[in-house]
Amino acid sequence: SRPCSSPTPPSSPTSLPPRPGPATRRPPTMATEQTGSRKRKAPAIEGAAASSSSQGWVAAAGEGPLLLPKKQKRPVTRRSLVPYLMGREVGARGRAGFRGFEGRLRGYAVHKLPELLRERELALGTLNKVFASQWLNARQVVCGTKCNTLFVVDVQSGQITRIPLLRRKPEPPRAQPSCGIHAIELNPSKTLLATGGENPNSLAVYQLPTLDPLCLGDRHGHRDWIFAIAWMSDTVAVSGSRDGTVALWRMDPYRINGSKAWHSDEQLPVYAHIRPRDMETIPRSSTNPSNRKVRALAFNHKNQELGAVSLDGYFHLWKARSTLSRMLTIRLPYCRENVCLTYCDELSLYAVGSQSHVSFVDPRQRQQNIRPLCSREGGTGVRSLSFYQHIVTVGTGHGSLLFYDTRAQKFLEEKASAVLDSTREPTGRKLRLTCGRGWLNHNDLWVNFGGMNEFPNALYTHCYNWPEMKLFVAGGPLPSGLHGNYAGLWS
């Protein structure tokens, strides 16, 4: 509308613009319509060009929504192998677009690796029975033996380097034979190594990669041999002993490093002596109260729970915080010689190795979904176990490795020899990797066993190096009186 003042000629520069005619008149509620028109700008393309604007105004006027709602855009999934490899180069692991692909690729490799492995024996001299082993890097493995020797073997050159054991200064060297080193474990960041000391009742901790001594847990600790070790974090470890106790140790490298000194005469490092922060006793069973020795440990990092196996045939579970609080105790279905334990993060499952079976324990359920597997290898039992994804590797007392698929609930099978223009089919026989002869001392005890030239080696330890697709296996003759060793690299 025009103002009430005197009219101004149309040619005047201060005149208002002419009133819009019917062809140029805009709706009075332009601000609100602009908001609605923005929302409908993209769908309006679906209609004809001549009627798109009129349909928009009709919908805004309430005569019915004639425009389709805007569709949600789906994330673009790149299925090419090229961006996946580029993502690995820059360290972008775990990307959503390739998580499933990477999992399937890793599962395929785990399934196919056992049948491709070939053995190369390693000479260990006259050492007696390797009980424990862990990879330090791509070519070095640290091992512990029954003759109380801690050494590092180079799997490429075969060179052996002995590591001095930790002991208390006033204590003279032990003259009586000890049980040896049964456990070696690396903390999650691979900066510390825990094992047994010269006195097998004590816990020795070394720094990595130098293997300099850090501390010795020998004050108010175990009264008998340490059989198992598990790390809860980078500075907290748990040990299980033959005296029926579980001890929690805390290492503070910064405080301990500040207190280290050098002996004035021998120029040897003086390491700290620590005591456990907490100790728990295995409950006595009614069936076998005198045999509650802790034989193996495994830690669940996700739930912060510690599992233990005792020789009286029970599985124990603790909640691990600053102290240990017992949660439950389960009687195992097979109670003879339960000597090894492992845990699978993917399946939230414990596996226990006994004289003739591998039992699976899920603490969340009373009834176990996976039935125990039988591994009767001449009655020699299961001596080492490891879990990777859904495959369980079983080291037996008869010198062979078996592989069990928990999804299919059966052992991996051998494949028939390849024939031209045909694929390799399963034969129905278990895939079994038989280890070499190793070394055996032909002493008087060997003569008492009949003087056999070949004696099967018990595979007391094995450990995988998955980035390099290698498997280190070691052990020795099963009878306690025989002296010998075996070590092999499967790749």
Secondary structure, DSSP 8 states (H G I E B T S, - for coil): ---SS----TTSTT-------TTT---S-HHHHHHHHHHTTTGGGGS-TTTHHHHHHHHHTTS---S-------------HHHHHHHHHTT-TT-GGGHHHHHHHHHHHHHHHHHH--EEE---TT---EEEEEE-SSSEEEEEETTS-EEEEETTT--EEEE-----TTS----S-------EEE-TTSSEEEEE-SSTTSEEEEETTTTEEEEEE-SS--SS-EEEEEESSSSEEEEEETTSEEEEEE--HHHHHHH-EE-TTT--EE-EEE--SEEEE----SS-TT---EEEEEEETTTTEEEEEETTTEEEEEEESSSEEEEEEEE-S--S---EEEEETTTTEEEEE-SSEEEEE-TT-SS-SS--EE--STT--EEEEEEETTEEEEEETTSEEEEEETTTTEE-EEE----TTS---EEEEE-EEE----EE--SHHHHHTT--S---EEEEEEEEEGGGTEEEEEEEESSTT--EEEEEEE-
